[in-house]
Amino acid sequence: MTDQAIEAHSGAYQIYCKLNSPASVSRCLHDLGLALARKGRTEAAMQCHLADLAICKARLDYRGLAMAYCVMGELTIELDRDRALEYIDLAIMISQQSGHADVEANALVVKARSPTLSRPTAADSSTTSCARSPLRSHLSSMIRTRY
């Protein structure tokens, strides 16, 4: 089934690119990344989520940003725990500030399932690496301006 999902999402991605539909391209990249991750193709999955992240940033799609950061955190837990924590904390912060409680809950669950990420969340403490991140400050100011 995963191979079929990869094929379907890849085909949809190509169609939406031709139609110049960034929102649909973003969704396809997200779904394709999930399918690739299930297949164990972590690097390709990460590339999909990074491309999705770029589209979400350009569109000021905060829900998409938080979702992408959450999945990127999940993908990098075994490779770089500090980076994974920053991604997940960004997902939590963005979803909190933009009012997407369902995405926040998902990010909190991802973090809870990952005992290696035992440091406090950005919501719990301003001393995490994410709290000091220039990206966090920039995203926070963008969200305050938009909402």
N, C-alpha and C positions, 0 to 999 in steps of 0.2 A: 504493500500500500504506500510506503514512503516513496518509492521510486515513482509511482504514479502521481503522488502529490508534488514531487519535485518537477516532474514533467508538466503538470497542469499549471503550477505557479509560474514556471519559466515561460510557458506559452502566453499566459495572461499578462505577464510582465512585458513581453515584446509587443503585444497588442496595445496595452496602455501607454507604452512609450511612443508608439506611432500615433496614438490619439492625443498625445501631449496632455495627459491627465495625471498631474503630480500626486494628487491624493490617492488615486488608484495604484499608481506605481509604488508609492510608499507602502500601501497595504500589501501588495504582492511581494515586495522585498521582505517585509516582516514575516509573512507566511512562508515564503521560500526559505528564509533563514531558519525558521522553526523546523521545517521539514529536513533541511540539510543537517541541522544539529541532531535530530533524531536518528539520522543515518550515520552519525559520527564524523561528519565533515565539518568540524568546528571552525577551521580557518575560513572556509567558504561561507559558512553561516555568519561569522563575524563580519565578513566583507559586505554581506547583504544588510546587516543591521547598521553598519557604519554608513552605507549609502542611504538607508532609510533615515538615519539620524540627520544627515545633511539635508534631505528633503524636508523633514519636519522642522528643522531650524529655519530654513528659507521660508516656509509657510507659516511660521509661528504656531505650529501645531504642538501644543504643550502636552496633550495626552499622548500623541505619538512619540514625542521626545522621552517622556517618562517610561513608556512601554519599551522603547529601544534601549534606553539605559538599563532597565531592569533585566532584559534578556542578555545584554552584553555583560552585565555583572554575573549572571548565572553561567554564561559561557566561559568566563575567565577565572572562576573560583579556584580551579585546580592549577591554573597557570600563574596567576599573579593576584594573591589575596588582597593586597592593598588596592590595586586597581579595581578589583571586583567590588570591594567595599565602597570605593568612591562612586562607581557606577550606580550601585544600589542606593546609596545615600542620595545621589542626585535624583534618581527616580522617585524616591520618597519625598524629597524637598519640592520638586517640580509638581508632583501630583497634589501635595498638600496646598501649595500656593495657588494652583490653578483650579482647585476644587474637584479633582478627579479621585474621589475616595476609593473607587474600585481598583484603580491602578495602584494607589498607595497601599491598599490591603494586599494586593498581589506581591508588591515589592517587599512588604514586611514578611509575608509568608516565605518568599525566596530566601530572605535573610535568616529567618528562623530555622529553615531546613538546612542551613549551612552553618553548623556549629563552629567552623573555622573562622567565621566572621563575628566574633564575640564582642568586638568593640561596640560602644554605644552608637546609635544612629545620629544623624545630623539633628533630628528632632529632639533627641535626648541631651545633646551636648554640643556646645560650639567649639569643642576642642578636637573634633575628628579632622582627618586630612581633608575631607570634603568641605568642612566648614571654613577652612582656610583657602580653599581652591578659588583661583580667579574665575574659573568657569562658573562655579556656584554663584559668585557675586554678580557676574554678568547675567546669568540666567534669571537670578532673583530680581534684578532691576528690570529686565525685559518683561517678566511676568507682572510685576507691580505696575508697569506702564500700560500694559495691555488690559489688565483687569481692574 
